[in-house]
């Protein structure tokens, strides 16, 4: 399971379509599929582009380092469920 979490924050390319972006989410579903959300860079006008869910078996990692520091899912405010997507560290719900 750790190998899939290790994809978070890394740049990757889908080997089938050539679509590339940063892995921003990992999903484990009930039927055994493990997918990641590939989020592309903004377009030439600075607008966000849509990301797509891809099977991990189709990915080729492009970078070795994540594009930003990852949250600590084992301990602290994230692990305790006290941080949502737009909240600051330490803020309690």
DSSP file (Angstrom, degrees, kcal/mol; ACC not computed):
  #  RESIDUE AA STRUCTURE BP1 BP2  ACC     N-H-->O    O-->H-N    N-H-->O    O-->H-N    TCO  KAPPA ALPHA  PHI   PSI    X-CA   Y-CA   Z-CA
    1    1 A X    >>        0   0    0      0, 0.0     4,-1.7     0, 0.0     3,-1.0   0.000 360.0 360.0 360.0 -35.6    0.0    0.0    0.0
    2    2 A X  H 3>  +     0   0    0      1,-0.3     4,-2.3     2,-0.2     5,-0.1   0.851 360.0  62.6 -60.1 -35.4    2.9    2.4    0.8
    3    3 A X  H 34 S+     0   0    0      1,-0.2    -1,-0.3     2,-0.2     4,-0.2   0.830 104.8  47.7 -61.1 -30.5    4.1    2.3   -2.8
    4    4 A X  H X4 S+     0   0    0     -3,-1.0     3,-1.4     2,-0.2     4,-0.4   0.893 110.4  50.1 -77.1 -40.5    0.8    3.8   -3.9
    5    5 A X  H >< S+     0   0    0     -4,-1.7     3,-1.6     1,-0.3    -2,-0.2   0.841 100.7  66.6 -62.4 -32.1    0.9    6.5   -1.2
    6    6 A X  T 3< S+     0   0    0     -4,-2.3    -1,-0.3     1,-0.3    -2,-0.2   0.631  89.0  66.6 -66.1 -12.7    4.5    7.3   -2.4
    7    7 A X  T X  S+     0   0    0     -3,-1.4     3,-2.2    -4,-0.2    16,-0.4   0.740  74.7 113.8 -76.9 -23.1    3.0    8.5   -5.7
    8    8 A X  T <  S+     0   0    0     -3,-1.6    16,-0.2    -4,-0.4     3,-0.1  -0.223  85.5   7.4 -55.1 130.5    1.3   11.4   -4.0
    9    9 A X  T 3  S+     0   0    0     14,-3.4    58,-2.9     1,-0.3     2,-0.3   0.375 102.1 119.7  82.3  -4.4    2.8   14.8   -5.1
   10   10 A X    <   -     0   0    0     -3,-2.2    13,-2.5    56,-0.2    -1,-0.3  -0.657  67.5-113.3 -95.6 150.9    4.9   13.3   -7.8
   11   11 A X  E     +A   22   0A   0     54,-0.4    51,-3.0    -2,-0.3    52,-1.3  -0.591  44.4 170.1 -78.0 141.5    4.7   14.1  -11.5
   12   12 A X  E     -AB  21  61A   0      9,-2.7     9,-2.1    49,-0.3     2,-0.4  -0.970  26.1-141.5-150.1 161.8    3.5   11.2  -13.7
   13   13 A X  E     -AB  20  60A   0     47,-2.2    47,-2.2    -2,-0.3     2,-0.5  -0.985  22.6-123.7-127.9 138.2    2.4   10.3  -17.2
   14   14 A X  E  >  - B   0  59A   0      5,-3.2     4,-2.4    -2,-0.4    45,-0.2  -0.718  18.3-149.8 -78.6 122.0   -0.4    8.0  -18.3
   15   15 A X  T  4 S+     0   0    0     43,-3.7    -1,-0.1    -2,-0.5    44,-0.1   0.700  91.5  49.8 -69.6 -19.4    1.3    5.4  -20.6
   16   16 A X  T  4 S+     0   0    0     42,-0.3    -1,-0.2     3,-0.1    43,-0.0   0.912 127.6  16.7 -84.5 -45.9   -1.9    4.9  -22.6
   17   17 A X  T  4 S-     0   0    0      2,-0.1    -2,-0.2     0, 0.0     3,-0.1   0.659  91.4-125.3-103.6 -19.2   -3.0    8.5  -23.4
   18   18 A X     <  +     0   0    0     -4,-2.4    -3,-0.1     1,-0.3     2,-0.1   0.438  56.8 151.9  83.3  -0.9    0.2   10.5  -22.7
   19   19 A X        -     0   0    0     -5,-0.1    -5,-3.2    -6,-0.1     2,-0.3  -0.398  24.1-170.8 -62.7 137.4   -1.8   12.7  -20.2
   20   20 A X  E     +A   13   0A   0     -7,-0.2     2,-0.3    -3,-0.1    -7,-0.2  -0.952  21.8 113.9-136.4 155.9    0.5   14.1  -17.5
   21   21 A X  E     -A   12   0A   0     -9,-2.1    -9,-2.7    -2,-0.3     2,-0.4  -0.943  61.4 -53.3 177.7-160.0    0.3   15.9  -14.3
   22   22 A X  E     -AC  11  39A   0     17,-2.7    17,-2.7    -2,-0.3     2,-0.8  -0.881  48.1-117.5-106.9 136.9    0.8   15.7  -10.5
   23   23 A X  E     + C   0  38A   0    -13,-2.5   -14,-3.4    -2,-0.4    15,-0.2  -0.646  41.9 166.2 -73.7 111.2   -0.7   12.8   -8.5
   24   24 A X  E     +     0   0A   0     13,-2.6     2,-0.3    -2,-0.8    -1,-0.2   0.511  59.3  19.9-108.3  -8.0   -3.0   14.7   -6.1
   25   25 A X  E     - C   0  37A   0     12,-0.7    12,-2.1   -18,-0.1     2,-0.4  -0.984  58.0-150.5-158.7 151.0   -5.1   11.9   -4.7
   26   26 A X  E     - C   0  36A   0     -2,-0.3     2,-0.4    10,-0.2    10,-0.2  -0.984  15.0-164.1-124.9 137.4   -5.0    8.1   -4.4
   27   27 A X  E     - C   0  35A   0      8,-3.2     8,-2.3    -2,-0.4     2,-0.6  -0.983  10.6-168.3-128.7 129.1   -8.2    5.9   -4.3
   28   28 A X  E     - C   0  34A   0     -2,-0.4     6,-0.2     6,-0.2     2,-0.2  -0.965  22.1-162.3-110.8 115.8   -8.6    2.3   -3.2
   29   29 A X    >   -     0   0    0      4,-2.4     3,-1.7    -2,-0.6    -2,-0.0  -0.541  31.5-106.2-103.6 170.7  -12.0    1.0   -4.3
   30   30 A X  T 3  S+     0   0    0      1,-0.3    -1,-0.1    -2,-0.2    -2,-0.0   0.703 115.1  56.0 -62.3 -24.0  -14.0   -2.0   -3.1
   31   31 A X  T 3  S-     0   0    0      2,-0.1    -1,-0.3     0, 0.0    -3,-0.0   0.328 121.0 -98.3 -98.1   7.1  -13.3   -4.0   -6.3
   32   32 A X  S <  S+     0   0    0     -3,-1.7     2,-0.3     1,-0.3    -2,-0.1   0.424  76.4 137.8  96.0  -1.8   -9.5   -3.9   -6.0
   33   33 A X        -     0   0    0     22,-0.0    -4,-2.4    23,-0.0     2,-0.5  -0.588  36.0-160.9 -77.6 138.8   -8.8   -1.0   -8.4
   34   34 A X  E     +C   28   0A   0     -2,-0.3    22,-2.3    -6,-0.2    23,-0.3  -0.982  20.1 172.2-120.1 118.5   -6.1    1.5   -7.2
   35   35 A X  E     -CD  27  55A   0     -8,-2.3    -8,-3.2    -2,-0.5     2,-0.3  -0.848  20.0-151.6-126.0 159.1   -6.3    4.8   -9.0
   36   36 A X  E     -CD  26  54A   0     18,-2.6    18,-2.7    -2,-0.3     2,-0.7  -0.936  20.7-123.0-126.0 153.2   -4.8    8.2   -8.8
   37   37 A X  E     -CD  25  53A   0    -12,-2.1   -13,-2.6    -2,-0.3   -12,-0.7  -0.874  23.7-155.5 -94.0 117.7   -6.0   11.6   -9.8
   38   38 A X  E     -CD  23  52A   0     14,-2.9    14,-1.8    -2,-0.7     2,-0.6  -0.858   8.5-165.2 -94.0 118.7   -3.6   13.3  -12.2
   39   39 A X  E     -C   22   0A   0    -17,-2.7   -17,-2.7    -2,-0.6    12,-0.1  -0.920   9.5-146.7-108.0 118.3   -3.9   17.0  -12.1
   40   40 A X        -     0   0    0     -2,-0.6     9,-0.3   -19,-0.3   -19,-0.2  -0.245  24.8 -93.5 -78.4 169.3   -2.3   19.0  -14.9
   41   41 A X        -     0   0    0    -21,-0.2     8,-0.2     1,-0.2    -1,-0.1  -0.235  54.8 -82.3 -69.6 168.6   -0.7   22.4  -14.8
   42   42 A X        -     0   0    0      6,-0.1     6,-0.2     1,-0.1    -1,-0.2  -0.302  50.8-105.0 -69.3 160.1   -2.8   25.5  -15.6
   43   43 A X    >   -     0   0    0      4,-2.8     3,-2.2    -3,-0.1    -1,-0.1  -0.121  43.7 -83.5 -78.3-177.5   -3.3   26.4  -19.2
   44   44 A X  T 3  S+     0   0    0      1,-0.3    -1,-0.1     2,-0.1    -2,-0.1   0.681 131.4  52.9 -64.0 -17.7   -1.5   29.3  -21.0
   45   45 A X  T 3  S-     0   0    0      2,-0.1    -1,-0.3     3,-0.0     3,-0.1   0.373 120.7-107.3 -95.7   3.3   -4.1   31.7  -19.6
   46   46 A X  S <  S+     0   0    0     -3,-2.2     2,-0.3     1,-0.3    -2,-0.1   0.606  73.5 140.6  82.7  12.3   -3.5   30.6  -16.0
   47   47 A X        -     0   0    0      1,-0.1    -4,-2.8    -6,-0.0    -1,-0.3  -0.655  56.9-106.5 -90.2 145.2   -6.8   28.7  -15.8
   48   48 A X        -     0   0    0     -2,-0.3     2,-0.3    -6,-0.2    -6,-0.1  -0.381  31.3-148.2 -65.9 143.6   -7.1   25.3  -14.1
   49   49 A X        -     0   0    0     -9,-0.3    -9,-0.1    -8,-0.2     2,-0.1  -0.815  26.8 -93.8-110.1 157.3   -7.5   22.3  -16.3
   50   50 A X        -     0   0    0     -2,-0.3   -10,-0.2   -11,-0.1     2,-0.2  -0.431  34.5-141.7 -72.7 138.5   -9.5   19.2  -15.4
   51   51 A X        -     0   0    0     -2,-0.1     2,-0.3   -12,-0.1   -12,-0.2  -0.521  13.3-145.0 -91.3 166.4   -7.7   16.2  -13.8
   52   52 A X  E     -D   38   0A   0    -14,-1.8   -14,-2.9    -2,-0.2     2,-0.4  -0.980  13.9-118.7-136.2 146.5   -8.5   12.6  -14.6
   53   53 A X  E     -D   37   0A   0     -2,-0.3     2,-0.3   -16,-0.2   -16,-0.2  -0.703  37.0-179.1 -83.1 131.7   -8.5    9.3  -12.6
   54   54 A X  E     -D   36   0A   0    -18,-2.7   -18,-2.6    -2,-0.4     2,-0.1  -0.971  32.4-106.9-132.4 145.3   -6.0    6.8  -13.9
   55   55 A X  E >   -D   35   0A   0     -2,-0.3     3,-1.6   -20,-0.2   -20,-0.2  -0.482  29.1-128.2 -65.9 141.0   -5.1    3.2  -12.9
   56   56 A X  G >  S+     0   0    0    -22,-2.3     3,-1.4     1,-0.3    -1,-0.1   0.788 105.8  67.0 -63.3 -26.8   -1.7    3.1  -11.1
   57   57 A X  G 3  S+     0   0    0    -23,-0.3    -1,-0.3     1,-0.3   -22,-0.1   0.676  97.7  54.4 -69.0 -15.3   -0.6    0.3  -13.5
   58   58 A X  G <  S+     0   0    0     -3,-1.6   -43,-3.7   -44,-0.0    -1,-0.3   0.464  90.6 103.8 -93.7  -3.0   -0.7    2.8  -16.4
   59   59 A X  E <   -B   14   0A   0     -3,-1.4     2,-0.5    -4,-0.2   -45,-0.2  -0.547  48.6-166.1 -91.3 146.1    1.5    5.4  -14.8
   60   60 A X  E     -B   13   0A   0    -47,-2.2   -47,-2.2    -2,-0.2     2,-0.2  -0.993  27.3-129.3-120.8 120.0    5.1    6.3  -15.4
   61   61 A X  E     -B   12   0A   0     -2,-0.5   -49,-0.3   -49,-0.2     3,-0.1  -0.490  22.5-175.2 -69.1 135.8    6.7    8.4  -12.7
   62   62 A X        +     0   0    0    -51,-3.0     2,-0.3    -2,-0.2   -50,-0.2   0.794  65.9  37.3 -98.5 -39.2    8.4   11.5  -14.1
   63   63 A X        -     0   0    0    -52,-1.3    -1,-0.1     1,-0.1     4,-0.1  -0.784  58.0-151.2-116.0 158.7    9.9   12.9  -10.9
   64   64 A X  S    S+     0   0    0     -2,-0.3     2,-0.3    -3,-0.1    -1,-0.1   0.686  81.9  59.4 -97.1 -22.2   11.5   11.4   -7.8
   65   65 A X  S    S-     0   0    0    -56,-0.1   -54,-0.4     1,-0.0     2,-0.1  -0.838  87.6-112.1-109.2 144.5   10.5   14.2   -5.4
   66   66 A X        -     0   0    0     -2,-0.3   -56,-0.2   -56,-0.1   -57,-0.1  -0.373  23.9-123.3 -68.3 154.3    7.0   15.5   -4.6
   67   67 A X  S    S+     0   0    0    -58,-2.9     2,-0.3     1,-0.1    -1,-0.1   0.643  92.2   9.8 -74.6 -14.4    6.2   19.0   -5.8
   68   68 A X  S    S-     0   0    0    -59,-0.1     2,-0.2     0, 0.0    -2,-0.1  -0.964  97.5 -75.4-154.1 166.6    5.3   20.0   -2.2
   69   69 A X        -     0   0    0     -2,-0.3     2,-0.2     1,-0.1   -60,-0.0  -0.482  51.1-130.0 -68.2 134.1    5.7   18.6    1.3
   70   70 A X        -     0   0    0     -2,-0.2    -1,-0.1     1,-0.1   -61,-0.0  -0.526  21.6-104.9 -84.9 151.9    3.1   15.9    2.0
   71   71 A X        -     0   0    0     -2,-0.2     2,-0.9     1,-0.1    -1,-0.1  -0.318  33.8-110.7 -66.2 157.9    0.8   15.9    5.1
   72   72 A X        -     0   0    0      1,-0.1     7,-0.7     3,-0.1     6,-0.2  -0.840  33.9-178.3 -91.6 107.6    1.7   13.5    7.9
   73   73 A X  S    S+     0   0    0     -2,-0.9    -1,-0.1     1,-0.2     3,-0.1   0.519  74.3  60.2 -84.5  -5.3   -1.2   10.9    7.7
   74   74 A X  S    S+     0   0    0      1,-0.3     2,-0.3    -3,-0.0    -1,-0.2   0.791 114.6   2.2 -94.2 -31.8    0.2    9.0   10.7
   75   75 A X  S    S+     0   0    0     -3,-0.1     4,-0.3     5,-0.0     3,-0.3  -0.989  95.3  38.8-153.6 158.8    0.1   11.6   13.5
   76   76 A X  S  > S-     0   0    0     -2,-0.3     4,-2.1     1,-0.2     6,-0.2  -0.507 103.2 -30.4  97.9-167.3   -0.9   15.1   14.2
   77   77 A X  T  4>S+     0   0    0      1,-0.2     5,-2.8     2,-0.2     6,-0.4   0.799 134.9  48.8 -63.4 -33.3   -3.8   17.3   13.0
   78   78 A X  T >45S+     0   0    0     -3,-0.3     3,-1.8    -6,-0.2     5,-0.3   0.952 113.0  46.9 -70.2 -48.6   -4.3   15.6    9.7
   79   79 A X  T 345S+     0   0    0     -7,-0.7    -2,-0.2    -4,-0.3    -1,-0.2   0.818 109.6  55.6 -61.4 -31.2   -4.3   12.1   11.2
   80   80 A X  T 3<5S-     0   0    0     -4,-2.1    -1,-0.3     1,-0.0    -2,-0.2   0.452 116.4-115.2 -81.3  -0.2   -6.7   13.3   13.8
   81   81 A X  T < 5S+     0   0    0     -3,-1.8    -3,-0.2    -5,-0.2    -2,-0.1   0.754  80.6 123.6  75.0  24.5   -9.1   14.5   11.2
   82   82 A X      < +     0   0    0     -5,-2.8     2,-0.4    -6,-0.2    -4,-0.2   0.266  54.0  72.0-102.6  11.4   -8.8   18.1   12.2
   83   83 A X        -     0   0    0     -6,-0.4     2,-0.1    -5,-0.3    -1,-0.1  -0.973  56.3-174.6-132.5 121.6   -7.7   19.5    8.8
   84   84 A X    >   -     0   0    0     -2,-0.4     3,-1.1     4,-0.1    -2,-0.0  -0.378  48.8 -83.8 -97.2-176.4  -10.0   19.9    5.8
   85   85 A X  T 3  S+     0   0    0      1,-0.2    -1,-0.0    -2,-0.1    -2,-0.0   0.743 126.3  31.9 -64.7 -24.5   -8.9   21.0    2.3
   86   86 A X  T 3  S+     0   0    0      2,-0.1     2,-0.3     0, 0.0    -1,-0.2   0.195  97.1 106.0-119.3  17.8   -9.0   24.8    3.1
   87   87 A X    <   -     0   0    0     -3,-1.1     2,-0.2     4,-0.1     3,-0.1  -0.659  66.5-119.6-100.9 155.1   -8.1   24.9    6.7
   88   88 A X    >   -     0   0    0     -2,-0.3     3,-1.9     1,-0.1    -4,-0.1  -0.589  44.1 -85.9 -86.5 151.2   -4.9   26.0    8.3
   89   89 A X  T 3  S+     0   0    0      1,-0.2    -1,-0.1    -2,-0.2     3,-0.1  -0.266 114.4  21.3 -54.5 138.9   -2.8   23.6   10.5
   90   90 A X  T 3  S+     0   0    0      1,-0.3     2,-0.4    -3,-0.1    -1,-0.2   0.245  87.7 129.5  88.6 -14.6   -4.0   23.4   14.1
   91   91 A X    <   -     0   0    0     -3,-1.9     2,-0.3     2,-0.0    -1,-0.3  -0.622  48.2-147.3 -77.7 128.7   -7.5   24.8   13.3
   92   92 A X              0   0    0     -2,-0.4   -10,-0.1    -3,-0.1    -9,-0.1  -0.729 360.0 360.0 -99.6 145.3  -10.1   22.5   14.9
   93   93 A X              0   0    0     -2,-0.3    -1,-0.1   -12,-0.1    -2,-0.0   0.426 360.0 360.0 -85.8 360.0  -13.5   21.9   13.5
